[in-house]
Amino acid sequence: MTAAGQRKKILLLVRLLGQGGSERQTAVTALELRKNGYETHIGCVDPNGIRAQELRAAGVPVFSLPIRTLAAVETIRQGLVLRDYIRRERIDLVHSFDVPMNIFGVPFAALARRAVVLSSQRAHRELTPGLHHRLLRISDRMVDGIVVNCDFMRRHLIEDEGVRAERIRLCYNGIDLAQFHPGERERAPEFGGAPLVIGVVCGLRKEKGLSTLVEAFASVRMERSGVKLAIIGSGVCLEELQQQAAALGAGKDTLFLPETRDVPRLLRGIDIFVLPSLSEALSNSLMEAMAAGCCAVASRVGGNPELIHHGETGLLFEKADAAELAAGLRRVLRDDAFRLRLATAGAARMAADFTVEASAQTMAAIYEEFLAASK
């Protein structure tokens, strides 16, 4: 950590400050680094999300870069605002946390010519096609280093994107155990008195593979009387998933709840958490569910196998394989002791290896390494 009299100024860039994984990790990093002697600043497109409230309450400066599209004169003007902010505030290190800020923020941060510049890669680049993918590759060459949130992403950048291994640093996400912990298991009233709940919390997007979960649930829902599936989140696939559940005869047993800040309470009422993603890096929602004491079942993609040791801290299945997922669900629906054993081991793993404090310490060490090398 920084020594007295050497308070470093860190600027973190993220597009939004809402509920998303990158937004959450940006806020957590800013708050933890501030506790440990760094002066953290946040730059974002929209400064009005729920994370912005937390940051301002803690005294973290949040400033707006209201860009709407990369191909606009106003975007260049906002880039110069960013450059001038870095110079005026004497920022020592700039770290962009998501794809838009990698593309927009990195070039203008480099233009300031006074700060170390880092980017992040927190999702597979198959999700960023076309021009933006090419621009990301350009930004890779402009930064001092790239921070990834799982070893899968490190390998992806090396093997698929041609990034040199020595330029990549790994910092796992951290979970706030004050919020996400098993605690007293309580069935949220939103679950309608269900004796057992299978659930997921995520954005309702194609890459989350939720149709696989709906199909698997429809085939296992008769295993336990009254079991419900709770899909918690908002997104473009809502209507399609509702129609699928109804068509499979599972409409009455499938609950659709909107995006909420009250995730910890809901997770403590979910028995089995399923993340059926088709593409994933390191999932905050999966980590939070494990920390909250849910039995975790996830597709074998991205960083999921780095969190779940199959048969020990949860179960894994091949992506898009509803039959294999259904088999896993039957196993934990039929065997309460096994399900509870997986849940307990998963929560212990999160508490031991994936805390906010551990993540912040790793990130601070990365920052100090690059700051020392820049002298």
C-alpha positions as CSV (number, residue, x, y, z in Angstrom):
1,M,0.0,0.0,0.0
2,T,1.0,3.6,-0.3
3,A,3.3,5.1,2.3
4,A,2.5,8.3,4.3
5,G,3.1,11.4,2.2
6,Q,2.9,9.4,-1.0
7,R,-0.8,9.4,-1.5
8,K,-1.3,8.2,-5.1
9,K,-4.2,9.5,-7.3
10,I,-6.0,6.8,-9.2
11,L,-8.7,7.5,-11.9
12,L,-11.0,4.6,-12.7
13,L,-13.1,4.8,-15.9
14,V,-16.4,2.9,-16.4
15,R,-19.3,3.6,-18.7
16,L,-22.1,3.3,-16.2
17,L,-22.5,3.1,-12.4
18,G,-25.5,0.7,-12.2
19,Q,-25.9,-2.9,-11.2
20,G,-23.5,-4.6,-13.7
21,G,-20.5,-6.6,-12.9
22,S,-17.9,-4.1,-14.1
23,E,-19.7,-1.2,-12.5
24,R,-19.8,-3.1,-9.2
25,Q,-16.1,-4.0,-9.3
26,T,-15.1,-0.5,-10.2
27,A,-17.0,0.9,-7.2
28,V,-15.7,-1.8,-4.9
29,T,-12.1,-1.2,-6.0
30,A,-12.5,2.6,-5.6
31,L,-13.9,2.3,-2.1
32,E,-11.4,-0.3,-0.9
33,L,-8.4,1.6,-2.3
34,R,-9.6,4.8,-0.7
35,K,-9.7,3.0,2.7
36,N,-6.0,2.0,2.1
37,G,-4.6,5.4,1.4
38,Y,-5.2,6.0,-2.3
39,E,-7.1,9.0,-3.6
40,T,-9.6,7.5,-6.0
41,H,-11.6,9.3,-8.7
42,I,-14.3,7.9,-11.0
43,G,-15.0,9.0,-14.6
44,C,-18.2,7.7,-16.3
45,V,-20.7,8.5,-19.0
46,D,-23.7,8.6,-16.6
47,P,-23.0,9.6,-13.0
48,N,-26.4,8.9,-11.7
49,G,-26.4,5.1,-11.1
50,I,-26.8,3.5,-7.7
51,R,-23.0,2.9,-7.5
52,A,-22.5,6.7,-7.9
53,Q,-24.6,7.2,-4.7
54,E,-22.3,4.9,-2.7
55,L,-19.2,6.5,-4.1
56,R,-20.2,10.1,-3.4
57,A,-21.3,9.2,0.1
58,A,-17.8,7.9,0.7
59,G,-16.2,11.1,-0.7
60,V,-15.0,9.6,-4.0
61,P,-15.2,12.3,-6.8
62,V,-17.4,11.2,-9.7
63,F,-17.3,13.2,-12.9
64,S,-19.3,12.9,-16.1
65,L,-18.1,12.2,-19.6
66,P,-21.4,12.3,-21.5
67,I,-20.5,10.6,-24.7
68,R,-23.3,9.0,-26.8
69,T,-21.3,7.5,-29.7
70,L,-17.7,7.2,-30.6
71,A,-18.2,8.7,-34.0
72,A,-19.0,12.3,-33.0
73,V,-17.2,15.6,-32.6
74,E,-18.6,15.8,-29.0
75,T,-16.7,12.6,-28.2
76,I,-13.4,14.2,-29.1
77,R,-14.3,17.2,-26.9
78,Q,-15.1,14.9,-24.0
79,G,-11.9,13.1,-24.6
80,L,-10.0,16.4,-24.2
81,V,-12.0,17.0,-21.0
82,L,-10.7,13.7,-19.7
83,R,-7.1,14.5,-20.8
84,D,-7.3,17.9,-19.0
85,Y,-8.8,16.3,-15.9
86,I,-5.9,13.9,-15.7
87,R,-3.4,16.8,-16.0
88,R,-5.2,19.2,-13.6
89,E,-5.8,16.6,-10.9
90,R,-2.3,15.2,-11.3
91,I,-3.6,11.7,-11.7
92,D,-0.9,9.0,-11.3
93,L,-2.7,6.1,-12.8
94,V,-5.7,5.6,-15.1
95,H,-7.5,2.3,-15.2
96,S,-10.4,1.6,-17.6
97,F,-12.8,-1.1,-16.5
98,D,-15.0,-1.9,-19.6
99,V,-15.0,-2.1,-23.3
100,P,-16.4,1.5,-24.0
101,M,-13.9,3.1,-21.7
102,N,-11.0,0.9,-23.1
103,I,-11.8,2.3,-26.6
104,F,-12.7,5.9,-25.6
105,G,-10.6,6.5,-22.4
106,V,-7.3,4.8,-23.2
107,P,-6.3,7.0,-26.1
108,F,-7.1,10.3,-24.3
109,A,-5.5,9.1,-21.1
110,A,-2.3,8.2,-23.1
111,L,-2.5,11.7,-24.7
112,A,-2.2,13.3,-21.2
113,R,1.3,11.9,-21.0
114,R,1.6,11.9,-17.3
115,A,-0.2,8.8,-16.0
116,V,0.3,5.1,-16.1
117,V,-2.6,3.7,-18.3
118,L,-4.2,0.3,-17.7
119,S,-7.2,-1.3,-19.3
120,S,-9.3,-4.3,-18.4
121,Q,-10.7,-7.3,-20.2
122,R,-13.6,-8.8,-18.3
123,A,-15.5,-10.6,-21.1
124,H,-14.7,-12.7,-24.1
125,R,-14.1,-10.6,-27.1
126,E,-16.5,-12.6,-29.2
127,L,-19.1,-10.4,-27.5
128,T,-17.4,-7.3,-29.1
129,P,-17.4,-7.9,-32.9
130,G,-16.5,-5.7,-35.8
131,L,-14.9,-2.3,-35.5
132,H,-15.0,-2.2,-31.7
133,H,-13.0,-5.4,-31.6
134,R,-10.4,-3.9,-33.9
135,L,-10.3,-0.8,-31.7
136,L,-9.8,-2.9,-28.6
137,R,-6.7,-4.4,-30.3
138,I,-5.4,-0.9,-30.9
139,S,-6.0,0.0,-27.3
140,D,-4.1,-3.1,-26.2
141,R,-0.9,-1.5,-27.8
142,M,-1.5,1.8,-26.1
143,V,-1.7,0.7,-22.5
144,D,1.1,-0.1,-20.0
145,G,-0.8,-3.3,-19.0
146,I,-4.1,-5.1,-19.1
147,V,-5.9,-6.5,-16.0
148,V,-8.0,-9.6,-16.4
149,N,-10.4,-11.1,-13.8
150,C,-9.7,-14.8,-14.4
151,D,-7.1,-17.0,-15.9
152,F,-9.4,-17.9,-18.7
153,M,-9.3,-14.3,-19.9
154,R,-5.5,-14.3,-19.6
155,R,-5.3,-17.3,-21.9
156,H,-7.8,-15.7,-24.3
157,L,-5.8,-12.5,-24.7
158,I,-2.6,-14.5,-25.2
159,E,-3.9,-17.2,-27.5
160,D,-6.6,-15.3,-29.5
161,E,-5.6,-11.6,-29.3
162,G,-1.8,-11.8,-29.5
163,V,-1.2,-9.9,-26.2
164,R,2.2,-10.7,-24.7
165,A,1.9,-12.6,-21.4
166,E,4.2,-10.2,-19.5
167,R,1.8,-7.3,-20.1
168,I,-1.2,-9.1,-18.4
169,R,-2.0,-9.1,-14.7
170,L,-4.7,-11.2,-13.0
171,C,-6.9,-9.8,-10.3
172,Y,-9.9,-11.9,-9.3
173,N,-13.1,-10.1,-8.4
174,G,-13.9,-9.7,-4.7
175,I,-17.1,-10.3,-2.8
176,D,-18.4,-8.1,0.0
177,L,-19.0,-10.7,2.7
178,A,-20.8,-8.1,4.9
179,Q,-23.6,-8.3,2.3
180,F,-23.2,-11.7,0.7
181,H,-23.1,-14.4,3.4
182,P,-25.2,-17.5,4.2
183,G,-26.6,-15.8,7.4
184,E,-30.1,-17.0,8.3
185,R,-31.7,-18.7,5.3
186,E,-35.0,-17.0,4.7
187,R,-37.6,-17.5,2.0
188,A,-38.3,-14.1,0.4
189,P,-42.1,-13.4,0.1
190,E,-41.4,-12.8,-3.6
191,F,-41.0,-16.5,-4.0
192,G,-44.7,-17.2,-3.1
193,G,-44.1,-19.6,-0.3
194,A,-42.2,-22.2,-2.5
195,P,-40.6,-24.9,-0.4
196,L,-37.5,-25.0,-2.7
197,V,-36.3,-22.4,-5.2
198,I,-34.0,-22.7,-8.2
199,G,-32.9,-19.2,-9.2
200,V,-30.6,-17.0,-11.2
201,V,-29.7,-13.3,-11.0
202,C,-28.4,-11.8,-14.2
203,G,-29.2,-9.6,-17.2
204,L,-31.7,-11.2,-19.5
205,R,-29.5,-11.4,-22.6
206,K,-28.8,-14.1,-25.1
207,E,-25.3,-14.9,-23.9
208,K,-26.6,-15.8,-20.5
209,G,-28.2,-19.0,-22.0
210,L,-31.3,-18.7,-19.9
211,S,-33.4,-20.7,-22.4
212,T,-31.3,-23.7,-21.4
213,L,-32.3,-23.2,-17.7
214,V,-36.0,-22.8,-18.5
215,E,-35.9,-26.0,-20.6
216,A,-34.1,-28.0,-17.9
217,F,-36.4,-26.7,-15.2
218,A,-39.5,-27.7,-17.2
219,S,-38.2,-31.3,-17.2
220,V,-37.3,-31.5,-13.5
221,R,-40.0,-29.4,-11.8
222,M,-42.0,-32.5,-10.8
223,E,-39.1,-33.9,-8.8
224,R,-40.0,-31.8,-5.8
225,S,-43.5,-30.6,-5.0
226,G,-43.9,-26.9,-5.2
227,V,-40.4,-26.1,-6.5
228,K,-40.2,-22.8,-8.3
229,L,-37.7,-21.2,-10.8
230,A,-37.0,-17.5,-10.1
231,I,-35.4,-15.5,-12.9
232,I,-34.3,-12.2,-11.4
233,G,-33.2,-9.5,-13.8
234,S,-34.2,-7.3,-16.7
235,G,-33.3,-7.4,-20.3
236,V,-34.3,-7.9,-23.9
237,C,-35.1,-11.6,-23.5
238,L,-37.8,-11.3,-20.9
239,E,-40.8,-11.8,-23.2
240,E,-39.1,-14.7,-25.1
241,L,-38.3,-16.5,-21.8
242,Q,-41.9,-16.0,-20.5
243,Q,-43.3,-17.5,-23.7
244,Q,-40.9,-20.4,-23.5
245,A,-41.8,-21.2,-19.9
246,A,-45.5,-21.1,-20.8
247,A,-45.1,-23.3,-23.9
248,L,-43.2,-25.9,-21.8
249,G,-46.0,-25.9,-19.2
250,A,-43.8,-24.3,-16.5
251,G,-45.2,-20.8,-16.7
252,K,-47.0,-21.0,-13.4
253,D,-43.9,-22.3,-11.6
254,T,-41.5,-19.7,-13.2
255,L,-41.2,-16.4,-11.5
256,F,-39.8,-13.3,-13.3
257,L,-38.6,-10.6,-10.9
258,P,-37.1,-7.3,-12.1
259,E,-33.6,-6.1,-11.5
260,T,-33.2,-5.0,-7.9
261,R,-30.6,-3.8,-5.4
262,D,-31.9,-6.3,-2.8
263,V,-30.0,-9.2,-4.2
264,P,-28.4,-10.4,-0.9
265,R,-31.8,-11.0,0.7
266,L,-33.2,-12.8,-2.4
267,L,-30.1,-15.0,-2.7
268,R,-30.5,-16.2,0.9
269,G,-33.9,-17.6,-0.2
270,I,-32.6,-19.4,-3.2
271,D,-31.5,-23.1,-2.7
272,I,-30.0,-23.8,-6.1
273,F,-28.4,-21.0,-8.2
274,V,-27.9,-21.8,-11.8
275,L,-25.7,-19.8,-14.2
276,P,-26.2,-21.2,-17.7
277,S,-24.1,-18.7,-19.6
278,L,-22.9,-19.4,-23.1
279,S,-20.0,-16.9,-22.6
280,E,-18.6,-15.7,-19.3
281,A,-15.5,-14.4,-17.7
282,L,-15.6,-14.3,-13.9
283,S,-19.2,-14.0,-12.9
284,N,-20.0,-11.7,-10.0
285,S,-23.5,-13.1,-9.7
286,L,-22.1,-16.7,-9.4
287,M,-19.6,-15.6,-6.8
288,E,-22.3,-13.7,-4.8
289,A,-24.6,-16.7,-4.9
290,M,-21.9,-19.0,-3.6
291,A,-21.0,-16.6,-0.9
292,A,-24.7,-16.3,0.1
293,G,-24.9,-20.1,0.6
294,C,-26.7,-21.2,-2.6
295,C,-25.8,-24.6,-4.1
296,A,-24.1,-23.4,-7.4
297,V,-24.6,-25.1,-10.8
298,A,-23.0,-23.4,-13.8
299,S,-22.0,-24.0,-17.4
300,R,-18.4,-25.0,-18.0
301,V,-17.4,-21.8,-19.7
302,G,-15.0,-19.0,-19.0
303,G,-13.9,-18.6,-15.4
304,N,-16.8,-20.7,-13.9
305,P,-14.5,-23.7,-13.5
306,E,-12.1,-21.5,-11.5
307,L,-14.9,-20.9,-9.0
308,I,-16.6,-24.3,-9.0
309,H,-14.7,-27.5,-8.4
310,H,-17.2,-30.0,-9.8
311,G,-18.7,-32.2,-7.1
312,E,-17.0,-30.3,-4.4
313,T,-18.1,-26.6,-4.4
314,G,-20.9,-27.0,-7.0
315,L,-21.7,-28.7,-10.3
316,L,-20.7,-27.9,-13.8
317,F,-22.4,-28.8,-17.1
318,E,-21.7,-28.2,-20.8
319,K,-23.1,-25.0,-22.1
320,A,-26.5,-25.2,-23.9
321,D,-26.9,-28.8,-22.8
322,A,-30.3,-28.8,-21.1
323,A,-30.2,-32.5,-20.6
324,E,-27.0,-32.4,-18.6
325,L,-28.2,-29.5,-16.6
326,A,-31.4,-31.3,-15.8
327,A,-29.4,-34.3,-14.6
328,G,-27.4,-32.1,-12.3
329,L,-30.6,-30.5,-11.0
330,R,-32.2,-33.9,-10.3
331,R,-29.2,-34.9,-8.3
332,V,-29.3,-31.9,-6.0
333,L,-33.1,-31.9,-5.8
334,R,-33.2,-35.5,-4.7
335,D,-30.2,-35.4,-2.3
336,D,-30.6,-32.6,0.3
337,A,-27.4,-33.6,2.2
338,F,-25.4,-33.4,-1.0
339,R,-26.9,-30.1,-2.0
340,L,-26.2,-28.6,1.4
341,R,-22.6,-29.9,1.4
342,L,-21.9,-28.2,-2.0
343,A,-23.5,-25.0,-0.7
344,T,-21.4,-25.0,2.5
345,A,-18.2,-25.7,0.6
346,G,-18.9,-23.0,-2.0
347,A,-19.5,-20.4,0.7
348,A,-16.3,-21.3,2.5
349,R,-14.3,-21.0,-0.8
350,M,-15.7,-17.5,-1.4
351,A,-14.9,-16.4,2.2
352,A,-11.4,-17.9,2.0
353,D,-10.2,-16.8,-1.5
354,F,-12.5,-14.1,-3.0
355,T,-13.0,-11.3,-0.6
356,V,-13.2,-7.6,-1.4
357,E,-10.1,-7.1,0.7
358,A,-8.0,-9.7,-1.1
359,S,-9.1,-8.3,-4.5
360,A,-8.2,-4.7,-3.5
361,Q,-4.8,-5.8,-2.2
362,T,-4.0,-7.5,-5.4
363,M,-5.2,-4.5,-7.5
364,A,-3.1,-2.2,-5.3
365,A,-0.1,-4.4,-5.8
366,I,-0.6,-4.2,-9.6
367,Y,-0.9,-0.4,-9.5
368,E,2.2,-0.1,-7.4
369,E,4.2,-2.3,-9.7
370,F,3.3,-0.2,-12.7
371,L,3.8,3.1,-10.9
372,A,7.3,2.0,-9.7
373,A,8.2,0.9,-13.3
374,S,7.1,4.3,-14.6
375,K,9.6,6.3,-12.5
